[in-house]
Amino acid sequence: MSKASSKAAAAALAAGGKTGVRIVVAGDRGTGKSSLIITAAVDNFPGTCPPVLPPTRLAEDFYPDRVPVTIIDTSSKLEDTGKVAEELKRADAVVLTYACDRPETLDRLSTFWLPKLRQLEVKVPVIVVGCKLDLRDENQQVSLEQVMSPIMQQFREIETCIECSSFKRIQIPEVFYYAQKAVLHPTAPLFDQESQTLKPRCVRALKRIFILCDHDRDGALSDAELNDFQVKCFNAPLQPSEIVGVKRVVEEKLPGGGTTDGGVNERGLTLTGFLFLHALFIEKGRLETTWTVLRKFGYNNDIRLDDELIPSFKRAPDESVELSSEPLDFLRGIYELFDGDYDNNLRPAELDDIFSTAPDSPWDEPPYKDAAERTSLGGLSVNAFLSEWALMTLLHPSRAVEYLIYIGYLGDPSTAVRVTRKRRLDRKKQQSERHVFQCFVFGPKKAGKTSLLNSFIGRPCPDGHASTTEEKFAANVVELPGGTKKTLVLREIPEDEVKGLLSSKESLASCDIAVFVYDSSDESSWKRVTELLLDVAGHGEDTGYEVPSLIIAAKDDLSSFPMAIQETTRVTQDLGIEAPIPISSRMGDTNNVFRRIVNAAEHPHLSIPETEAGKSRKQYHRLVNRSLMFVSVGAAVAIVGLAAYRVYAARKSSSS
């Protein structure tokens, strides 16, 4: 790599990956747009300006960040409204101009231009610029803050306000510097202007960085650790006098005593002091300092780890993903560390602590919310904690690895999960080596699917029926005879979603086992579950993704419908699967159903239903294979006979 390209790459990294900034200048006619652009580019006021300038590019070394700026002028003609809208949509930042000598153009910002940006859904930083400062009436001097404060309260997208004069070349370079800075080092993700505090996601990221730099884990950055941090982020050491100066500033603002209070203690700079320094930098307009720190530790403009740091895991449709042993050991250690009283009950506050260095808690929203068993105190046991991780890894492996990194996992992210072998190979081997099984739960409405999930994670059955309109998940550890533990994930498929699910060829590829739940007291429920079973089994036969299947007779505490035993026996025998498993979620009698589900998933060559179409297809393939075998044998006999004749003919010829 050349020296120039190395510098460009370093500049792009420091600028959050940006290799250029596109700034669009808009405003009413005669507010000084074109003069502003020309004066910025050539440092000279133009005598005359064309109606609209072509794109103007400022050299990459024009500003310290060394990122090229392209400035787009816009027309004020009514017929060019569409073109202006398109340019605004492509902008990285927008400069809105008004003329200091024409108050009506300032009013138009809040009545026309700013609402227009919202209407166009232009969500970029806005710099409001008062041009022609030299023409303002000296008798009408008003502070910029006084004029702009109400507008900025109404339109939070305004990043900065500035007044300038192209004619007198007052604050012209600053206009586009602030615009570029707003793109490369935006305020919004870091700082709440209204409360004048760091935003929660920024605090979480800085807390993680602080912990990573606190090598001896004593809760403070010593002088050596502070210096290491400075070198990593800014490629320059701190002099001892500078470290003393930093601490003095913090101590003056955050006085404290003892070992934990205040921004500085006897061991060094505390987390409180570290956060205070960054808030101070931002308040003083030095956002680039905090952004440099965040980007050195891999954060993007959304204050999440950059995609390049998170591995993606390619896999076949019928392969699955599970956490490997190293991150599992790490998670067990994390659980013990945060379960302060060692009662196998990770309370909500303790769980929040674990994720306090992540952008958010990943389990606050579906499908993870309420997907694991809660203790009587509302916490998570270690099995429930690991089950949530297993679920997240199964559904979103890259997201699981991302959050592992956030909470302190330092191992190789690319080996944090393992890809299992294909289910088709499992069937051939007649055994599955997976530790996590996914079970699709099918059934008609009011059959008891949700109750099955609830009973799996110890959630009481609600009174009455609540129709499920979206997929639900439940994950828990199932202990098998001999002490082996497997994680089972139940995925409830609403009846109305089955048709859509089966419209995809690979919809059953990720399913290790399917269960079909029906209300044992309702004959129509049985008939409907039979239809669903045949649909799913047929789809598996057509696509090659057959799945072991079990039938569950729910609500066993109620009387069975007439002829239930004869009907269920006939159907299950025809399909070649075991008889329905009776359970009563209301009575708490699950009949070891979850062990039986896992056992069936562990032996994927068994319990696979065969439809009549599937049997006919197999019979046809057997006949074809047999015919081919006869043809092959016949051909072999003919070849052997021909060879024997040739030997005989050759001998006869030689004897003659």
C-alpha positions as CSV (number, residue, x, y, z in Angstrom):
1,M,0.0,0.0,0.0
2,S,1.4,3.4,-0.9
3,K,2.0,6.2,1.7
4,A,-0.9,8.2,0.2
5,S,-3.4,5.3,0.3
6,S,-2.3,4.4,3.8
7,K,-3.1,8.0,4.9
8,A,-6.4,7.8,3.1
9,A,-7.3,4.5,4.8
10,A,-6.4,5.9,8.2
11,A,-8.4,9.1,7.6
12,A,-11.4,6.9,6.5
13,L,-11.1,4.8,9.7
14,A,-11.0,7.9,11.9
15,A,-14.0,9.3,10.0
16,G,-16.1,6.3,10.6
17,G,-15.4,4.8,7.2
18,K,-16.5,7.9,5.3
19,T,-14.4,8.6,2.1
20,G,-16.2,11.7,1.2
21,V,-18.9,14.1,2.5
22,R,-21.7,15.5,0.2
23,I,-23.1,18.8,1.5
24,V,-26.2,20.3,-0.2
25,V,-26.8,24.0,0.1
26,A,-30.4,25.1,-0.1
27,G,-32.4,28.2,0.8
28,D,-34.5,31.1,-0.7
29,R,-33.4,33.0,-3.7
30,G,-30.9,35.7,-3.0
31,T,-29.7,34.4,0.4
32,G,-26.1,34.0,-0.8
33,K,-25.8,30.3,-1.5
34,S,-23.6,30.5,-4.6
35,S,-21.4,33.3,-3.1
36,L,-20.9,31.2,0.0
37,I,-19.7,28.2,-2.0
38,I,-17.3,30.1,-4.3
39,T,-15.8,32.1,-1.5
40,A,-15.2,28.9,0.5
41,A,-13.5,27.2,-2.6
42,V,-11.3,30.1,-3.8
43,D,-11.1,32.3,-0.7
44,N,-12.3,35.3,-2.7
45,F,-15.6,37.0,-3.1
46,P,-17.0,36.6,-6.7
47,G,-18.2,39.7,-8.6
48,T,-20.9,37.7,-10.3
49,C,-22.3,34.2,-9.9
50,P,-24.0,31.8,-12.3
51,P,-27.6,30.9,-11.3
52,V,-26.5,27.5,-10.1
53,L,-22.9,26.3,-9.6
54,P,-21.7,22.9,-10.7
55,P,-20.6,20.5,-7.9
56,T,-17.7,22.1,-6.0
57,R,-15.0,19.8,-4.5
58,L,-12.8,20.9,-1.6
59,A,-9.4,19.2,-1.4
60,E,-9.0,16.4,1.1
61,D,-6.5,18.5,3.1
62,F,-8.9,21.5,3.3
63,Y,-9.9,20.3,6.8
64,P,-7.9,18.4,9.4
65,D,-10.0,15.2,9.0
66,R,-8.6,14.9,5.4
67,V,-11.9,13.7,4.0
68,P,-12.9,15.4,0.7
69,V,-16.0,17.6,0.7
70,T,-18.3,18.0,-2.3
71,I,-20.7,21.0,-2.2
72,I,-23.9,20.9,-4.2
73,D,-25.6,24.2,-5.1
74,T,-29.3,24.2,-5.7
75,S,-31.7,26.2,-7.8
76,S,-34.3,28.6,-6.4
77,K,-36.6,28.2,-9.4
78,L,-40.0,26.7,-8.9
79,E,-39.6,24.4,-11.9
80,D,-36.5,22.9,-10.3
81,T,-38.2,21.8,-7.1
82,G,-38.0,18.1,-8.0
83,K,-34.2,18.3,-8.7
84,V,-33.7,20.1,-5.4
85,A,-35.6,17.4,-3.6
86,E,-33.5,14.7,-5.2
87,E,-30.3,16.4,-4.2
88,L,-31.5,16.8,-0.6
89,K,-32.2,13.1,-0.4
90,R,-28.6,12.3,-1.5
91,A,-27.1,14.7,1.1
92,D,-24.8,13.7,4.0
93,A,-25.5,17.2,5.5
94,V,-27.7,20.1,4.5
95,V,-26.7,23.8,4.8
96,L,-29.8,26.0,4.9
97,T,-29.2,29.7,4.2
98,Y,-31.0,32.9,5.1
99,A,-30.0,36.5,4.6
100,C,-29.2,38.5,7.7
101,D,-30.7,41.6,6.1
102,R,-34.0,39.9,5.2
103,P,-35.7,38.6,8.3
104,E,-38.5,36.9,6.2
105,T,-35.9,34.4,4.8
106,L,-35.2,33.3,8.4
107,D,-38.9,32.8,9.0
108,R,-39.0,30.6,5.9
109,L,-36.7,28.2,7.5
110,S,-39.2,27.1,10.1
111,T,-42.3,27.5,7.8
112,F,-41.0,25.9,4.7
113,W,-37.4,24.5,4.5
114,L,-37.2,22.5,7.7
115,P,-40.7,21.0,7.3
116,K,-39.8,20.2,3.7
117,L,-36.8,18.2,4.9
118,R,-39.0,16.2,7.2
119,Q,-41.5,15.7,4.5
120,L,-38.7,14.3,2.2
121,E,-37.5,12.1,5.2
122,V,-34.1,13.7,4.9
123,K,-32.5,12.6,8.2
124,V,-29.1,14.2,8.1
125,P,-27.5,17.0,10.2
126,V,-28.7,20.5,9.3
127,I,-26.4,23.6,9.5
128,V,-28.3,26.9,9.6
129,V,-26.3,29.7,8.1
130,G,-27.0,33.4,8.2
131,C,-25.3,35.0,5.1
132,K,-24.7,38.6,4.3
133,L,-23.8,39.4,7.9
134,D,-22.1,42.7,6.6
135,L,-25.5,44.0,5.4
136,R,-27.4,43.6,8.7
137,D,-28.9,46.8,10.0
138,E,-26.7,47.8,12.9
139,N,-29.8,49.1,14.8
140,Q,-31.3,45.6,14.8
141,Q,-28.5,43.7,16.4
142,V,-29.9,40.5,18.1
143,S,-27.8,37.6,19.4
144,L,-27.8,34.5,17.2
145,E,-28.7,32.3,20.2
146,Q,-31.7,34.4,21.0
147,V,-32.9,34.2,17.4
148,M,-32.3,30.5,16.8
149,S,-33.1,29.0,20.2
150,P,-36.9,28.6,19.5
151,I,-36.2,27.1,16.1
152,M,-33.6,24.6,17.4
153,Q,-36.1,23.6,20.1
154,Q,-38.6,22.8,17.5
155,F,-36.2,21.2,15.0
156,R,-33.7,18.9,16.8
157,E,-32.1,18.0,13.5
158,I,-30.3,21.4,13.5
159,E,-26.7,20.7,14.5
160,T,-25.2,24.2,14.5
161,C,-26.1,27.8,13.6
162,I,-23.5,30.3,12.3
163,E,-23.5,33.7,10.7
164,C,-21.0,34.7,8.0
165,S,-20.2,37.2,5.3
166,S,-18.8,36.1,1.9
167,F,-18.0,39.7,1.0
168,K,-15.9,40.2,4.1
169,R,-14.8,36.6,4.2
170,I,-16.0,36.2,7.8
171,Q,-16.5,32.6,9.0
172,I,-16.8,31.1,5.6
173,P,-14.5,28.0,6.0
174,E,-16.2,27.3,9.4
175,V,-19.6,26.8,7.7
176,F,-18.5,23.7,5.8
177,Y,-16.2,22.6,8.6
178,Y,-19.2,22.4,10.9
179,A,-21.2,20.6,8.2
180,Q,-18.4,18.0,7.6
181,K,-17.8,17.6,11.3
182,A,-21.6,17.0,11.9
183,V,-21.3,14.1,9.4
184,L,-18.0,12.6,10.6
185,H,-18.5,13.3,14.3
186,P,-22.3,13.6,14.8
187,T,-23.6,14.9,18.1
188,A,-26.9,13.1,18.1
189,P,-25.7,9.5,18.9
190,L,-23.5,10.7,21.8
191,F,-25.2,13.6,23.6
192,D,-28.7,14.7,24.6
193,Q,-28.7,18.5,24.1
194,E,-31.8,19.0,26.2
195,S,-30.5,17.2,29.3
196,Q,-26.9,18.0,28.6
197,T,-25.9,14.4,29.3
198,L,-24.3,11.5,27.5
199,K,-26.8,9.2,25.8
200,P,-27.3,5.8,27.3
201,R,-25.8,3.9,24.4
202,C,-22.8,6.1,24.4
203,V,-22.4,5.5,28.2
204,R,-22.6,1.7,27.7
205,A,-19.9,1.8,24.9
206,L,-17.6,4.0,27.0
207,K,-18.1,1.7,30.0
208,R,-17.0,-1.3,27.9
209,I,-14.0,0.6,26.7
210,F,-13.1,1.6,30.3
211,I,-13.3,-2.1,31.5
212,L,-11.2,-3.3,28.5
213,C,-8.5,-0.7,29.5
214,D,-8.7,-1.5,33.2
215,H,-6.2,-4.4,32.8
216,D,-5.9,-5.1,36.5
217,R,-9.7,-4.9,37.0
218,D,-9.5,-2.7,40.1
219,G,-12.2,-0.3,38.9
220,A,-9.8,2.6,38.0
221,L,-7.4,3.5,35.3
222,S,-3.9,3.9,36.7
223,D,-1.4,6.3,35.2
224,A,0.1,3.5,33.1
225,E,-3.4,2.3,32.0
226,L,-4.4,5.8,31.1
227,N,-1.2,6.2,29.1
228,D,-1.8,2.9,27.2
229,F,-5.3,4.1,26.4
230,Q,-4.0,7.4,25.1
231,V,-1.4,5.7,22.9
232,K,-3.9,3.2,21.5
233,C,-6.5,5.9,20.6
234,F,-4.3,8.8,19.6
235,N,-0.9,7.3,18.9
236,A,0.8,9.7,21.4
237,P,1.7,9.2,25.1
238,L,0.6,11.5,27.9
239,Q,3.3,13.3,29.7
240,P,3.2,12.9,33.5
241,S,2.3,16.5,33.9
242,E,-0.7,16.0,31.5
243,I,-2.0,13.1,33.5
244,V,-1.8,15.2,36.6
245,G,-3.7,18.0,34.8
246,V,-6.4,15.6,33.6
247,K,-6.9,14.3,37.1
248,R,-7.0,17.7,38.6
249,V,-9.8,18.8,36.2
250,V,-11.8,15.8,37.2
251,E,-11.2,16.2,40.9
252,E,-12.3,19.8,40.8
253,K,-15.6,18.9,39.2
254,L,-16.2,15.6,40.9
255,P,-14.7,15.7,44.3
256,G,-14.9,12.6,46.4
257,G,-13.2,10.5,49.1
258,G,-12.4,6.9,49.9
259,T,-11.8,4.3,47.3
260,T,-14.9,4.5,45.2
261,D,-16.4,8.0,45.3
262,G,-15.7,10.8,42.9
263,G,-14.0,10.9,39.5
264,V,-10.5,10.0,40.9
265,N,-9.5,7.7,43.7
266,E,-6.2,6.5,45.1
267,R,-6.0,3.9,42.3
268,G,-6.6,6.3,39.4
269,L,-9.4,7.6,37.2
270,T,-12.7,6.0,37.9
271,L,-15.5,5.2,35.4
272,T,-17.4,8.2,36.7
273,G,-14.4,10.4,35.9
274,F,-13.8,8.8,32.5
275,L,-17.4,9.5,31.5
276,F,-17.2,13.0,32.8
277,L,-14.2,13.7,30.7
278,H,-16.0,12.6,27.5
279,A,-19.1,14.7,28.4
280,L,-16.7,17.7,28.9
281,F,-15.1,17.1,25.5
282,I,-18.5,17.1,23.8
283,E,-19.7,20.2,25.7
284,K,-16.6,22.0,24.4
285,G,-17.3,20.9,20.8
286,R,-14.5,18.3,20.7
287,L,-16.7,15.5,19.6
288,E,-13.9,14.1,17.4
289,T,-12.1,13.1,20.6
290,T,-14.9,10.8,21.8
291,W,-15.5,9.5,18.2
292,T,-11.9,8.7,17.8
293,V,-12.0,6.6,21.0
294,L,-15.2,4.8,19.9
295,R,-13.9,4.0,16.4
296,K,-10.6,2.7,17.7
297,F,-12.6,0.2,19.7
298,G,-14.6,-0.8,16.6
299,Y,-17.8,1.2,17.0
300,N,-19.8,2.7,14.0
301,N,-22.0,5.8,13.9
302,D,-24.9,3.8,15.5
303,I,-22.5,3.0,18.4
304,R,-22.6,-0.7,17.7
305,L,-19.6,-2.8,16.7
306,D,-18.8,-2.5,13.1
307,D,-20.1,-5.3,10.8
308,E,-16.6,-6.2,9.8
309,L,-15.9,-7.3,13.4
310,I,-18.8,-9.6,13.6
311,P,-18.4,-12.9,11.7
312,S,-21.2,-14.3,9.5
313,F,-21.7,-18.1,9.6
314,K,-22.5,-19.8,6.3
315,R,-24.5,-23.0,6.6
316,A,-26.7,-25.3,4.6
317,P,-30.5,-25.0,5.3
318,D,-30.5,-28.2,7.4
319,E,-27.4,-27.3,9.4
320,S,-27.7,-25.6,12.7
321,V,-25.5,-23.5,14.9
322,E,-24.6,-23.8,18.6
323,L,-22.2,-22.1,20.9
324,S,-18.9,-23.9,21.2
325,S,-17.5,-25.0,24.5
326,E,-15.2,-21.9,25.2
327,P,-18.0,-19.3,25.1
328,L,-20.3,-21.6,27.1
329,D,-17.6,-21.8,29.8
330,F,-17.3,-18.0,29.6
331,L,-21.1,-17.6,30.1
332,R,-21.1,-19.9,33.1
333,G,-18.3,-17.8,34.6
334,I,-20.2,-14.6,33.8
335,Y,-23.3,-16.0,35.5
336,E,-21.4,-16.9,38.7
337,L,-19.7,-13.5,38.7
338,F,-23.0,-11.5,38.5
339,D,-25.1,-13.9,40.6
340,G,-23.8,-12.1,43.7
341,D,-25.5,-14.2,46.3
342,Y,-24.9,-17.5,44.5
343,D,-28.5,-18.5,44.8
344,N,-28.9,-19.7,41.1
345,N,-31.2,-16.8,40.6
346,L,-30.0,-14.0,38.3
347,R,-32.3,-11.1,39.2
348,P,-33.4,-8.6,36.5
349,A,-31.0,-6.0,37.9
350,E,-28.1,-8.4,37.8
351,L,-29.0,-9.3,34.2
352,D,-29.1,-5.6,33.3
353,D,-25.6,-5.4,34.8
354,I,-24.3,-8.1,32.5
355,F,-25.6,-6.2,29.4
356,S,-24.6,-2.8,30.7
357,T,-21.7,-2.7,28.3
358,A,-23.9,-3.7,25.3
359,P,-26.0,-1.2,23.3
360,D,-29.1,-2.7,24.9
361,S,-30.4,-5.8,26.5
362,P,-31.1,-8.2,23.6
363,W,-33.8,-10.1,25.5
364,D,-36.2,-7.3,26.2
365,E,-38.1,-7.8,22.9
366,P,-39.6,-10.9,21.2
367,P,-38.6,-13.6,20.3
368,Y,-36.4,-13.6,23.4
369,K,-38.6,-11.9,25.9
370,D,-40.4,-14.4,28.2
371,A,-38.8,-17.3,26.2
372,A,-37.0,-18.9,29.2
373,E,-38.1,-20.1,32.6
374,R,-38.2,-17.5,35.4
375,T,-37.7,-18.3,39.1
376,S,-40.2,-17.4,41.7
377,L,-38.2,-14.2,42.2
378,G,-38.4,-13.2,38.6
379,G,-34.8,-14.2,37.8
380,L,-33.1,-16.7,35.6
381,S,-31.4,-19.9,36.7
382,V,-28.2,-20.8,35.0
383,N,-30.0,-23.3,32.8
384,A,-32.5,-20.6,31.8
385,F,-29.7,-18.1,31.1
386,L,-27.9,-20.6,28.9
387,S,-31.1,-21.4,27.2
388,E,-31.6,-17.8,26.1
389,W,-28.1,-17.8,24.7
390,A,-28.9,-21.1,22.9
391,L,-32.0,-19.6,21.4
392,M,-30.2,-16.4,20.2
393,T,-27.4,-18.5,18.7
394,L,-29.9,-20.7,16.9
395,L,-31.9,-17.8,15.4
396,H,-29.3,-15.1,15.0
397,P,-25.7,-16.5,15.4
398,S,-24.0,-13.3,14.4
399,R,-26.0,-11.3,16.9
400,A,-25.2,-13.8,19.6
401,V,-21.5,-13.4,19.0
402,E,-21.8,-9.6,18.9
403,Y,-23.3,-9.6,22.3
404,L,-20.7,-12.1,23.6
405,I,-18.1,-9.5,22.6
406,Y,-20.0,-6.7,24.3
407,I,-20.1,-8.5,27.6
408,G,-16.4,-9.2,27.6
409,Y,-15.7,-12.4,25.6
410,L,-12.1,-12.1,24.3
411,G,-11.9,-15.4,22.4
412,D,-11.9,-15.7,18.6
413,P,-15.4,-14.7,17.4
414,S,-15.2,-16.9,14.3
415,T,-14.9,-20.0,16.5
416,A,-17.5,-19.0,19.1
417,V,-20.2,-21.1,17.4
418,R,-20.0,-24.4,15.7
419,V,-22.0,-25.5,12.7
420,T,-23.6,-28.9,13.1
421,R,-23.7,-31.5,10.4
422,K,-26.7,-31.8,8.1
423,R,-29.8,-33.4,9.3
424,R,-29.9,-35.7,6.3
425,L,-26.5,-37.1,7.4
426,D,-27.8,-37.5,10.9
427,R,-30.6,-39.6,9.5
428,K,-28.1,-41.8,7.7
429,K,-26.0,-42.1,10.8
430,Q,-29.2,-42.8,12.7
431,Q,-28.1,-40.4,15.5
432,S,-27.9,-36.6,16.0
433,E,-24.8,-35.0,17.7
434,R,-26.6,-31.8,18.3
435,H,-26.9,-30.2,21.8
436,V,-29.8,-27.9,20.8
437,F,-32.9,-29.1,19.1
438,Q,-35.6,-27.0,17.5
439,C,-39.1,-28.3,17.7
440,F,-41.9,-26.9,15.6
441,V,-45.3,-27.0,17.4
442,F,-48.3,-27.3,15.0
443,G,-52.0,-27.5,15.9
444,P,-55.4,-25.9,15.4
445,K,-56.6,-23.0,17.4
446,K,-57.5,-23.7,21.0
447,A,-55.6,-27.0,20.9
448,G,-53.2,-26.1,23.7
449,K,-50.0,-25.2,21.8
450,T,-49.3,-22.1,24.0
451,S,-50.1,-24.1,27.1
452,L,-47.5,-26.6,26.1
453,L,-44.9,-23.8,25.7
454,N,-46.0,-22.3,29.0
455,S,-45.7,-25.6,30.9
456,F,-42.2,-26.1,29.4
457,I,-40.9,-23.0,31.0
458,G,-42.9,-23.1,34.2
459,R,-45.3,-20.4,33.3
460,P,-48.9,-20.8,34.7
461,C,-51.7,-21.4,32.2
462,P,-53.9,-18.3,31.8
463,D,-57.6,-18.6,32.2
464,G,-59.5,-18.5,29.0
465,H,-58.1,-18.7,25.5
466,A,-55.9,-16.1,23.8
467,S,-55.4,-16.7,20.1
468,T,-51.7,-16.7,19.0
469,T,-51.2,-14.6,15.9
470,E,-47.4,-14.7,15.8
471,E,-44.6,-17.2,16.4
472,K,-43.6,-17.8,20.0
473,F,-40.6,-19.5,21.4
474,A,-39.8,-21.3,24.6
475,A,-36.3,-22.7,25.5
476,N,-35.2,-24.8,28.3
477,V,-32.7,-27.5,29.3
478,V,-34.0,-31.1,29.3
479,E,-32.2,-33.6,31.5
480,L,-32.2,-37.1,30.1
481,P,-31.6,-40.4,31.9
482,G,-28.0,-40.7,32.7
483,G,-27.6,-37.0,33.4
484,T,-27.1,-35.8,29.8
485,K,-28.5,-32.3,29.2
486,K,-29.9,-31.0,25.9
487,T,-31.5,-27.7,25.1
488,L,-34.9,-27.8,23.5
489,V,-36.4,-24.9,21.7
490,L,-40.1,-25.0,21.1
491,R,-41.4,-22.8,18.2
492,E,-45.1,-22.3,18.1
493,I,-46.5,-22.0,14.6
494,P,-49.9,-20.3,14.5
495,E,-52.5,-22.3,12.5
496,D,-53.0,-19.4,10.1
497,E,-49.2,-19.2,9.4
498,V,-48.8,-22.9,8.3
499,K,-49.7,-22.4,4.7
500,G,-47.2,-19.5,4.3
501,L,-44.5,-21.5,6.1
502,L,-44.9,-24.5,3.8
503,S,-44.8,-22.3,0.7
504,S,-41.0,-22.3,1.1
505,K,-39.1,-25.3,0.0
506,E,-36.6,-25.1,2.9
507,S,-39.1,-24.2,5.6
508,L,-38.7,-27.6,7.4
509,A,-34.9,-27.7,7.0
510,S,-34.2,-26.1,10.4
511,C,-36.8,-28.3,12.2
512,D,-35.3,-31.2,14.2
513,I,-38.7,-32.5,15.2
514,A,-42.3,-31.5,14.8
515,V,-45.1,-32.0,17.3
516,F,-48.8,-31.8,16.5
517,V,-51.1,-30.7,19.4
518,Y,-54.8,-31.3,19.4
519,D,-57.6,-31.0,22.0
520,S,-58.3,-34.6,23.0
521,S,-61.9,-33.7,23.9
522,D,-62.7,-32.2,20.5
523,E,-63.1,-34.4,17.4
524,S,-62.8,-31.5,15.0
525,S,-59.5,-30.6,16.6
526,W,-58.3,-34.1,15.9
527,K,-59.4,-34.0,12.3
528,R,-57.7,-30.7,11.8
529,V,-54.4,-31.8,13.4
530,T,-54.5,-34.8,11.1
531,E,-54.7,-32.5,8.1
532,L,-51.8,-30.4,9.4
533,L,-49.7,-33.5,10.0
534,L,-50.4,-34.8,6.4
535,D,-49.6,-31.4,5.0
536,V,-46.3,-31.1,6.9
537,A,-45.3,-34.7,6.2
538,G,-46.1,-34.4,2.5
539,H,-44.1,-31.2,2.3
540,G,-41.1,-33.0,3.9
541,E,-41.4,-35.9,1.5
542,D,-41.6,-33.5,-1.5
543,T,-38.6,-31.4,-0.5
544,G,-36.4,-34.1,1.1
545,Y,-36.6,-32.5,4.6
546,E,-38.7,-35.1,6.4
547,V,-38.9,-34.6,10.1
548,P,-39.6,-36.9,13.0
549,S,-43.1,-36.2,14.3
550,L,-45.1,-36.8,17.5
551,I,-48.7,-36.2,18.3
552,I,-49.7,-34.7,21.6
553,A,-53.2,-35.2,23.0
554,A,-53.7,-32.1,25.1
555,K,-56.3,-31.4,27.8
556,D,-56.3,-35.0,29.0
557,D,-58.1,-33.9,32.1
558,L,-61.3,-33.6,29.9
559,S,-63.3,-36.5,28.5
560,S,-62.1,-37.8,25.1
561,F,-64.3,-37.5,22.0
562,P,-66.2,-40.8,21.0
563,M,-64.1,-43.4,19.1
564,A,-60.9,-41.4,20.0
565,I,-58.8,-44.5,20.6
566,Q,-59.8,-46.2,17.4
567,E,-59.4,-43.1,15.3
568,T,-56.0,-42.1,16.7
569,T,-54.7,-45.7,16.5
570,R,-55.7,-46.1,12.9
571,V,-54.1,-42.8,11.8
572,T,-50.8,-43.3,13.7
573,Q,-50.5,-46.9,12.5
574,D,-51.1,-45.8,8.9
575,L,-48.4,-43.1,9.2
576,G,-46.0,-45.3,11.0
577,I,-45.6,-43.1,14.1
578,E,-46.3,-43.7,17.8
579,A,-49.7,-43.2,19.4
580,P,-50.6,-39.7,20.7
581,I,-49.0,-38.7,24.0
582,P,-51.7,-37.6,26.5
583,I,-50.9,-34.5,28.6
584,S,-52.7,-32.1,30.8
585,S,-51.0,-28.7,31.1
586,R,-53.7,-27.5,33.5
587,M,-53.1,-30.4,35.9
588,G,-49.4,-30.2,35.5
589,D,-49.2,-33.7,34.0
590,T,-46.8,-33.5,31.0
591,N,-46.1,-37.2,30.9
592,N,-42.4,-36.7,30.3
593,V,-43.3,-35.3,26.9
594,F,-40.2,-33.0,26.6
595,R,-37.9,-35.9,27.2
596,R,-39.7,-37.9,24.6
597,I,-39.5,-35.0,22.1
598,V,-35.7,-34.8,22.7
599,N,-35.3,-38.6,22.4
600,A,-37.2,-38.6,19.1
601,A,-35.0,-35.7,17.8
602,E,-31.8,-37.6,18.8
603,H,-32.9,-40.5,16.6
604,P,-34.0,-38.6,13.4
605,H,-34.4,-41.8,11.3
606,L,-37.4,-42.9,13.5
607,S,-40.8,-41.4,14.0
608,I,-41.0,-40.0,10.4
609,P,-44.5,-40.2,9.1
610,E,-45.2,-41.7,5.7
611,T,-48.1,-40.5,3.7
612,E,-49.8,-42.6,1.0
613,A,-48.1,-40.5,-1.7
614,G,-44.8,-41.1,0.1
615,K,-45.3,-44.8,0.3
616,S,-46.3,-45.0,-3.4
617,R,-43.2,-42.9,-4.3
618,K,-41.0,-45.3,-2.3
619,Q,-42.6,-48.3,-3.9
620,Y,-42.1,-46.8,-7.4
621,H,-38.4,-46.1,-6.6
622,R,-38.0,-49.7,-5.4
623,L,-39.5,-51.1,-8.6
624,V,-37.3,-48.8,-10.7
625,N,-34.2,-49.8,-8.8
626,R,-35.1,-53.5,-9.1
627,S,-35.6,-53.1,-12.8
628,L,-32.3,-51.4,-13.2
629,M,-30.7,-54.2,-11.2
630,F,-32.1,-56.8,-13.5
631,V,-31.0,-54.8,-16.5
632,S,-27.5,-54.5,-15.0
633,V,-27.3,-58.2,-14.3
634,G,-28.5,-59.0,-17.8
635,A,-26.0,-56.7,-19.3
636,A,-23.2,-58.2,-17.2
637,V,-24.2,-61.8,-18.3
638,A,-24.2,-60.7,-21.9
639,I,-20.8,-59.1,-21.6
640,V,-19.4,-62.2,-19.8
641,G,-20.9,-64.4,-22.5
642,L,-19.5,-62.3,-25.3
643,A,-16.1,-62.4,-23.7
644,A,-16.2,-66.2,-23.3
645,Y,-17.2,-66.6,-27.0
646,R,-14.3,-64.4,-28.0
647,V,-11.9,-66.5,-26.0
648,Y,-13.4,-69.7,-27.5
649,A,-13.1,-68.3,-31.0
650,A,-9.5,-67.2,-30.5
651,R,-8.5,-70.7,-29.2
652,K,-10.2,-72.4,-32.1
653,S,-8.5,-70.1,-34.6
654,S,-5.1,-70.8,-33.1
655,S,-5.5,-74.6,-33.0
656,S,-6.5,-74.5,-36.7
